[in-house]
């Protein structure tokens, strides 16, 4: 990060954790903070290194977009994330979608709590109909 202080987009190995839990805090000009873990057995698990995530949220002052796996959208994760400075900076929220029988589901209440928590939100991607528990039409979810 010191060699290239202007980097706004970085992809590095994370050892099974998400960029937000590992290297993101080293790149203060990042525009996007990803909570998605690598392609291993932990991909469906929610981020757990909240102390590192909080530092990344403080340090990465240019972040306006967050990418969050559906599995991470628990009431605890949402509450902790909304306690960070990201609350006022995020304008774009993307729920990632995993396909297959082991695809984690999104509880509508937790997803809506997250969406409502970003007062400057302008862009929302997902969740899709097959991601919702209990099953419901997208129009019902957003009503």
N, C-alpha and C positions, 0 to 999 in steps of 0.2 A: 504493500500500500504506500510506503514512503517513496518507492521508486516511481510510482505512477499515481500521484495524488488526485488526478482528475478523472479516474475511472468511474463510470456511472453504471456499468453492467459487468458483472464478474460471475464466472462459473468455475468452481474449483471442487475437487473431491471433498466430501464432508465426513467420511467414515461412518455413514449410516445415520447421521443427524441431518438437520436442515441447515441451509445457509444462515438463517436467523439465529441458530443455536451455535454456529461455529465462526465462520470468517466474516460475516457481514459487518460486524462492528469495526473491522479494520479498514473499511472503505466508506468514509463519511459522505461521499457524493453519490452513493447508490440511489437509484430512483425507484427500485422495486425491492421489497423484502419478501423472501420466499420462506414459507414454513413447511414446505414439502420435503420429505426425506428421500434418500436415494432409493433405487430400485431393489430393495432387499426385503426381508421379512418384516422390517419395521415401517414400511411405507404407510401402513394404515394407522400407525400409532400417533398420538398427538405429541407435539413438542413438549418436552419436560424441563428443559434448561431455562427456566424463566428468568434467572438472574442474568444470563448471557443475552437473552432476548431483550430484557429491559435496557441493557447497555447499548445494544444495537439500535433500539428505538430512540434512545437519547443521542447517540452519536451520528446516526444516519439522518441528518436533518433535511435531506432532499427527497426522502421516500414519500411518494404519493400513491403508490400502488402496493397492495399486499396480495399474495397468492397463498391460499390456505386450503389444505386438504379437508374434505368434509369431516373426517374423523377427528380433526382438531377442534371442531366447533362444539365444545362442551361449555356449560355455564361457567366453570372455573377458568378455562382458557379465555373465554370472552371477557370475563371480569378483569383478569390480569392484563390482557391486551389493551383494554379500554382505560386502564390506569396509566398507560404510557403516553408520551407526547404524540404517538401515531394517531390518537383519537382526533386531533384537530388537523392533521396533515393529510390523511388518506382521502383521496378523491376517487380511487378505483379499487374495487374489491372483486377478486376472482376466486370462486370455489372450484378447486380442481375436481375432476371426475375420473374415477378408476372404473375400468370395465371388468366384468367377470363375476363369478359367483361370490367372491370374497370382497366385493366392493362395499366399503363402509357406507352407512346411511347417515343422513343429516336430520336431526330433530328440528322441525320448523321453529320452535320457540327459541332455541339457541341461535339458529341462523338469523332470525329476525332481530334478536337482541344485538347481534353483531352489526347488522345493517343499520339499525336505529342508533347505534353508538357512534357512528361516524357522521357528524353533522354536515360535513362538506362533501359527502359521497356524491359523485356524478356518474360513475360507471359501475355496473354490476353484471358479472358473468356467472351464470348458474344460480342455484342448483337446478338440475334437470329433474323431470318428473320421476324417473326411476330411482332418484336419490333420496326421496322423501319418505320418512317414517312418521306417522302411518301414511300409506299410499294416498295421495290426493292429487287432484288436477293442479297444474301450475297456477291457474287463475285463483283457485281456492287458497293456495299458499300465500299469494301476494295480496289478498283482500284484507 
